[in-house]
Amino acid sequence: MKTIKTVLATLIMAGVLSLGLTACNQAPQQKVKSVTKTEKPDTLKMSKDTLALRVQQRTLKEVQKEQALIEKKAIAVVEKTNEALKFIHSGNVKKAEAALNAALDSTKNLLKEHPNAGLVPVDMSVKVQDLITTIPQVNKTVKQAKEQMDKGNYQVAAALLNTLKSEMDIATVNLPLATYPDGLKYALDLLKKNKKDQAQQTLVGLLNSLVINNVIIPLPILRAQVMMNEAQAQFNNKNADKAKIDNLLKNADYQLKLAQALGYGHFDKAYATLSKEISSLKKSVKNGSATNSTFDKLIQKTEAFKNRVVNDIKGTKTSSAKKK
């Protein structure tokens, strides 16, 4: 297994720190503009290091959720398939057969443990892409992409849109449990008939049948969650700084609007609902009627919303792919 945690920690720390973390920071290198007028909040009253660390902790939790699903027996199946290929290539048919029999035993155990599972996770990788931007900048890039599309410059438009990503992409490789065992049996039968080339082709085909699923998690939503939690922590201080709480909530609202501008999810009404909830919470903090449960409700709704957005992206932006 790769040291996902170490790799991710490095990537995220670099990505988040480079972001500049106030929604207001400008990026001179990027060409950009706005479709909706969104007021920029004041400079975030939370250190970049603290925010980066908290976002990193949240991203690690998301990775660990996916990592926990990886099945060791499924890893063994793939390893034994690869072993069998090497043995066939070196002419050691007996060892190849032994490897395939071991792989088949593992699939039998997997089928007992996961009788209704079509796909069983084998491995995963993590990629983080972030950018320094504002909502007006995002909207300007979208407008430029549309103009290029109208001119028929599709590749230029695609390149522009491809820059509009602030996300963590967790790719999980899955074993297709419904079909893989039959492929192993077929390869084993071919070996027994001394049809080594065909057996080799069958095993290569099996490895190419591994399915890659992607979970894409928008980083602006994670940042909004971190800011909400920090606002609640400030609220619970004896000498709560109302101005700081207001600032954190404004910045959280901006991060959600940035996620929407970047096209994460199609829940326009839900984005608006959360924005209203944040506005209402700011008022209640100001007039002294806010409670811990008010913060809890907002944080829980944002978590549920994030999960819906992730599922929406799963359904529209990702598809199964063959591992090569």
C-alpha positions in Angstrom: 0.0 0.0 0.0 1.3 3.5 -0.8 1.9 6.0 1.9 -1.2 7.9 0.9 -1.2 9.9 4.1 2.3 11.2 3.6 1.8 12.1 0.0 -1.5 13.7 0.7 -0.2 15.8 3.6 2.5 17.2 1.3 0.2 18.0 -1.6 -2.5 19.5 0.5 -0.2 21.7 2.6 1.4 23.0 -0.6 -2.0 23.5 -2.3 -3.8 25.2 0.6 -0.9 27.4 1.6 -0.5 28.6 -2.0 -4.2 29.5 -2.1 -3.7 32.7 -0.1 -6.9 31.7 1.7 -8.7 34.9 1.8 -11.3 34.8 -0.8 -10.3 38.4 -1.6 -6.7 37.7 -2.7 -6.1 38.6 -6.3 -4.0 36.5 -8.7 -2.3 38.7 -11.3 -1.4 35.8 -13.5 -5.0 34.6 -14.0 -7.3 36.3 -16.4 -10.7 36.5 -14.9 -14.3 38.1 -14.3 -17.9 37.8 -12.8 -21.4 36.7 -13.7 -22.9 37.3 -10.3 -22.1 40.2 -8.0 -20.7 38.8 -4.8 -19.3 41.1 -2.1 -15.8 40.0 -1.0 -15.4 39.6 2.7 -12.7 41.2 4.7 -9.3 39.5 5.0 -9.8 36.2 6.9 -9.1 36.6 10.7 -7.5 33.2 10.9 -3.9 32.3 10.2 -3.1 30.7 6.9 -1.1 28.0 8.7 -4.1 27.1 11.0 -6.5 27.0 8.2 -4.2 24.9 6.0 -3.7 22.4 8.9 -7.5 22.1 9.6 -8.2 21.7 5.9 -5.5 19.0 5.7 -7.1 17.2 8.6 -10.4 17.2 6.9 -9.0 15.9 3.6 -7.2 13.1 5.5 -10.5 12.1 7.0 -12.0 11.9 3.5 -9.1 9.8 2.3 -9.3 7.5 5.3 -13.0 6.8 4.6 -12.1 5.5 1.2 -9.0 3.8 2.4 -10.9 1.8 5.0 -12.9 0.1 2.2 -9.8 -1.4 0.6 -9.9 -5.2 0.9 -6.6 -7.1 1.5 -8.0 -10.3 -0.2 -8.8 -8.3 -3.3 -5.2 -7.0 -3.3 -4.0 -10.6 -3.1 -6.1 -11.5 -6.2 -4.5 -8.8 -8.3 -1.0 -9.7 -7.0 -1.5 -13.4 -7.8 -2.8 -12.5 -11.3 0.4 -10.5 -11.9 2.5 -13.4 -10.6 0.8 -15.8 -12.9 1.6 -13.6 -15.9 5.2 -13.4 -14.9 5.5 -17.2 -14.5 3.8 -17.8 -17.8 6.2 -15.4 -19.5 9.2 -17.2 -17.9 7.8 -20.6 -18.9 7.0 -21.8 -15.4 3.4 -23.1 -15.9 3.1 -25.0 -12.6 3.9 -21.9 -10.6 1.5 -19.9 -12.8 -1.3 -22.5 -12.1 -0.5 -22.3 -8.3 -0.8 -18.5 -8.4 -4.1 -18.6 -10.2 -5.5 -21.2 -7.8 -4.5 -18.9 -4.9 -6.2 -16.0 -6.6 -9.4 -18.1 -7.0 -9.3 -19.1 -3.3 -9.2 -15.4 -2.5 -12.1 -14.6 -4.8 -14.2 -17.4 -3.1 -13.5 -15.8 0.3 -14.4 -12.4 -1.0 -17.7 -13.7 -2.5 -18.6 -15.2 0.9 -17.8 -12.0 2.7 -19.3 -9.6 0.1 -22.1 -11.7 -1.6 -23.8 -8.6 -3.0 -20.7 -6.5 -3.9 -20.2 -5.9 -7.6 -16.9 -4.1 -7.0 -14.4 -4.5 -4.2 -11.7 -1.8 -3.7 -8.1 -2.9 -4.3 -6.1 0.4 -4.3 -6.4 4.1 -4.4 -4.6 7.3 -5.3 -5.1 10.9 -4.3 -4.6 14.0 -6.5 -5.1 17.6 -5.2 -5.5 20.5 -7.5 -6.0 24.0 -6.2 -5.9 27.5 -7.6 -5.6 31.1 -6.5 -8.8 32.8 -7.6 -11.9 34.8 -6.8 -15.5 34.5 -8.0 -15.1 37.4 -10.5 -12.0 35.7 -11.9 -13.8 32.4 -12.2 -16.7 34.0 -14.1 -14.4 35.8 -16.4 -12.6 32.5 -17.3 -16.0 30.9 -18.0 -17.0 33.8 -20.3 -13.7 33.5 -22.1 -14.3 29.7 -22.5 -17.8 30.3 -24.0 -16.3 32.8 -26.4 -13.8 30.3 -27.6 -16.5 27.6 -27.9 -18.5 30.0 -30.1 -15.5 30.4 -32.3 -15.0 26.7 -32.6 -11.8 26.7 -30.6 -12.9 23.7 -28.4 -9.4 22.8 -27.2 -8.7 26.3 -26.1 -12.0 26.4 -24.2 -11.3 23.0 -22.6 -7.9 24.2 -21.5 -9.5 27.3 -19.9 -12.1 25.3 -18.1 -9.6 22.8 -16.9 -8.0 25.5 -14.8 -11.2 25.9 -12.8 -10.5 23.2 -10.3 -10.2 23.4 -6.6 -10.6 19.8 -5.5 -9.2 16.5 -4.1 -9.7 13.6 -6.5 -9.7 10.2 -4.8 -9.4 7.4 -7.5 -10.3 3.9 -6.2 -9.3 0.8 -8.2 -11.9 -1.9 -7.9 -12.0 -5.7 -8.6 -15.2 -6.7 -10.5 -16.1 -9.6 -8.3 -19.0 -10.8 -10.5 -16.7 -11.5 -13.6 -13.2 -11.8 -12.3 -13.4 -15.4 -10.9 -14.7 -16.8 -14.2 -11.8 -15.2 -16.0 -9.3 -16.8 -13.7 -10.9 -20.2 -14.2 -10.8 -19.7 -18.0 -7.1 -18.8 -17.9 -6.4 -21.8 -15.7 -8.2 -24.1 -18.1 -6.2 -22.7 -21.0 -2.9 -23.3 -19.1 -3.9 -26.9 -18.5 -4.4 -27.2 -22.3 -0.9 -25.7 -22.8 -2.4 -22.6 -24.5 0.0 -20.2 -22.8 -0.5 -17.3 -25.2 -4.2 -17.3 -24.8 -4.0 -17.7 -21.1 -1.6 -14.7 -21.0 -4.1 -12.6 -23.1 -6.9 -13.6 -20.8 -5.0 -12.5 -17.7 -4.1 -9.1 -19.3 -7.8 -8.7 -20.1 -8.7 -9.4 -16.5 -6.2 -6.7 -15.2 -7.7 -4.3 -17.8 -11.1 -5.0 -16.4 -10.3 -3.4 -13.0 -12.7 -0.5 -12.6 -11.6 3.0 -11.5 -14.1 5.1 -9.6 -13.5 8.7 -8.6 -14.6 10.7 -5.6 -14.1 14.4 -6.2 -14.3 16.7 -3.1 -14.4 20.4 -3.6 -11.8 22.2 -1.4 -13.8 25.4 -1.0 -16.6 23.5 0.8 -14.0 21.9 3.1 -12.6 25.4 3.8 -16.1 26.7 4.5 -16.6 23.9 7.1 -13.2 24.7 8.8 -14.2 28.4 9.1 -17.6 27.4 10.5 -16.0 25.2 13.1 -13.5 28.0 14.0 -16.4 30.4 14.3 -18.2 28.1 16.8 -14.9 27.7 18.8 -14.6 31.5 19.0 -18.3 31.7 20.1 -17.5 29.3 22.9 -14.7 31.4 24.2 -15.4 33.4 27.4 -14.4 36.6 25.7 -16.0 35.8 22.3 -14.9 38.2 19.6 -18.1 38.9 17.7 -16.3 40.7 14.9 -14.0 37.7 14.3 -17.0 35.3 14.3 -18.7 37.5 11.8 -15.6 37.6 9.6 -15.2 33.8 9.7 -18.9 33.2 8.7 -18.6 35.8 5.9 -15.6 34.0 4.6 -17.3 30.6 4.9 -20.2 32.0 2.9 -17.8 33.2 0.2 -16.1 29.8 0.0 -19.5 28.2 -0.7 -20.2 30.7 -3.4 -16.8 30.0 -4.9 -17.6 26.3 -5.0 -20.8 27.1 -6.8 -19.1 29.4 -9.3 -16.6 26.6 -10.0 -19.5 24.4 -10.9 -19.4 21.9 -8.0 -22.9 20.4 -7.8 -26.2 21.6 -9.2 -27.9 22.4 -6.0 -28.4 26.1 -6.6 -31.3 26.3 -4.0 -29.2 24.5 -1.4 -26.4 27.0 -1.9 -28.8 29.8 -1.4 -30.4 28.2 1.7 -27.0 27.8 3.3 -26.1 31.4 2.6 -29.4 32.5 4.3 -28.6 30.3 7.3 -25.1 31.9 7.6 -26.7 35.4 7.3 -29.2 34.5 10.0 -26.5 33.1 12.3 -24.4 36.3 11.9 -27.5 38.3 13.0 -28.1 36.1 16.0 -24.5 36.3 17.0 -24.7 40.1 16.8 -27.9 40.4 18.8 -26.8 37.8 21.4 -29.5 35.2 20.6 -27.1 32.6 19.0 -26.6 29.2 20.8 -24.3 26.3 20.3 -27.0 24.3 18.7 -27.5 27.1 16.0 -23.9 26.5 15.0 -24.3 22.7 15.1 -27.3 22.9 12.8 -25.4 24.9 10.2 -22.3 22.6 10.4 -24.5 19.5 10.1 -26.4 20.9 7.1 -23.1 21.9 5.4 -21.7 18.4 5.9 -24.9 16.8 4.4 -24.7 19.3 1.5 -21.0 18.5 0.9 -21.9 14.8 0.7 -24.7 15.5 -1.8 -22.4 17.6 -4.0 -19.8 14.8 -4.0 -22.4 12.3 -5.1 -23.7 14.7 -7.7 -20.1 15.1 -9.1 -19.8 11.2 -9.0 -22.9 10.9 -11.1 -22.0 13.5 -13.7 -18.2 14.0 -13.9 -16.7 10.6 -13.4 -17.1 7.2 -15.1 -15.6 3.8 -14.8 -12.3 3.3 -16.6 -10.0 0.4 -17.3 -6.7 0.1 -15.5 -3.9 -0.2 -18.0 
